[in-house]
């Protein structure tokens, strides 16, 4: 008997829901997130340097949204202001979880990666400023571009090359990147807010307070929370503060600790972990790749155009900050704090491991592109130079870190194989004796 439409719908729902869940699980993998980001970037670069370049620019300039609410933004602006708010919401959830229940909760454990993150902001900013001083004009506005580490890219590279590296190295990088995101959020809010409107900012407190009240009561109903979140985002956007800050504020309101009323420690994951689990696939699979697709496309103009872009002191400052500044800042701050305070480096890590990680921290893709657009706009020669510099610096940092960490990975693999061989050799007599 043929399947009725309603029966077919039920069959489709039963078969598609597990598939959708499987895709979501895949998108939660750090390696997949980094690969999607890389694929979107390559696609943008190929498109922007192809005979169809004008269609790429036309797509970026399509305007969508109500003019009355000052939300008639281009698609490029929607990805930077809107979709990245999802990325920062997930980052806010992760930040709060680390501060409440993670490594940042214990000062002695958090001191070293926190200091590394601060050093990884100050030194690149200082190097950029020294290089850009003679450029004149608005060159110094981009001082914060090389200060951010891209979590998705850096963790994806580490996951691919670090099959035998100590788990403590990933924890160190994750904590460093989380604090780095917090610093980047503060920089965006304080230094890249040009026109502050107080009334929309004050009005944003109302939906934010209602959102906070609901999540503190462990309410998960999307039809209640999503409109409030959108209202907070729209009002923060109207205030002049970059709208991605709204995502972080919303993330900070979500409780991390399990509800005692729901049954204590055995009641399941906290609401922050639940939301992070739900929203990370959307951030990884949609928000960040689309931002890269509509932001990373820059017309190189061949080798000559690439060389001319890097002649700009702004571009040179960005590359130097990412490749040199990050490595020096992260490593030096880590060494000073571990050497001269009571804080100590994890016993599983060697200093050469920390150096490789410090170089890896120079991958500054997503937030670096965002800060570049805040500093120089979406369409200008200098904005294009910044994109070239961010791409060049991030690729160079990833390549150099890969060389160092791959060598270390071989060392740890040999140690692991030797320990496994010794264990098997020692175990043979025991097994033999036990069988007699």
Phi, psi and omega in degrees: 000132183294149181289129176288160179303319180293319178295321178297321179296319179295319179296319179295319181295317181296323184276330185276331183296313175300324179295317179297321178294322179295319177297318179298320178296320178298318183290345177280349179285133183298322180297317180296318179300316178294322179292321177296319178297317179295317180297318179295321180294314179298318179299317180297317181293318179296315181298315183289344180245023180251173175299345180261026180305320183295327178291326177296312179296322179295321178297317180297330186267359177298130182259134181223140174120160183287127179292325183299330180263012182059033180242024174275078187258157173286163178299325177297320178290324178297321179291323181284318184270326185264298185295324179291342174297328176293316177302316181285335173296314177296320177298321178296319176298317181293319178301310183295321179298321179292321181288327185270318187229003184253204184295330181286353179288328182259113185304320183294327179278331184275339189301315185293306179294329177294315177298321178299319179295318179296315177298325179288352174260315186291313185292313176301319178297320179294316179296317178301314182298317179299319182287322186275353184304320184275359184281335179073181178063226183263020186301322184288347179296339184267018186301333184271356184300314183274016185268347188259143173255132179277113184299310186299311182294312184296315180292327178294316178298316180296322180294324182286316187266344189253054183293334181239007179290154181300144178298333180297334180291318177295318178299318178299313181296318181297315179295317177301314183292325179295312178295322178301318177297319179299316178296320179296320178298316178298319179296315180299316183293322187271315190261346182240028171254107187273316183231107183265122174257116188289320186298309177300325180295318177292321178296330180296338180297327184296302178295330178294320179293320178294318177300315179299315180300317182292314182290329176293335175270009177065032175282131182244002185295115184296327182290346172266316188281320185297315177300323178293319179296318178296321178297318177299314180300313183296320181288321176295320176299317180292336182286341182104342174286141183300133190296340179296337177298328178299321179299318179293316180301316179296319178298322181293337183281343187281129182290144180263319184285142178298148178290125178292327180294336182274002176125014174075205186302335181272009186281358181107182184293155176293166184294327178297317178294322179297312180294321179297320179296323182285319191266342182299318177301322178293321178293313184287319188268342184234300191299304185291316177299321179293322175299315179297319181299320185263359181242330187275347182289113179226134180283114185285322185074031179077189181297324179295318178294322177298316180295319180296323179298319182281352173284338176295131182296332176297312179297318179297321178295322179294312181298314180297318180298317182288313187278317184263311185298315180297314181299313181292313185297312182293314183292314182296316180296320178297315181296315182297314182292319180289332184273324190244007176232180179283345177292151183222155176285146178304135185297340180279351185255141171259163183293332177291330174296317179296322178297315178299319178294323179297320176293319179299328180296349177284357173285103186238056194283287193300302184291327178297317176296320179298312180296323177299320178290324176294325183281321189233009178082183183268328188228093174201160180299319181292324177298321177294321178298321179296318179299315178301318182292318180296316178296314181296312181296319181293318179295318180297316179298318180296319181293314180295317179296324179299319179299311183294312186285332175294321176297317178293324179298322177296319179298312182293328178294318178297317178299318180296317180294321179294318179295321179295319179296317179297319181296315180295319181295317181291332185280340184297311179299322181298315180295319181297315182294323182291335182277347182279000000 
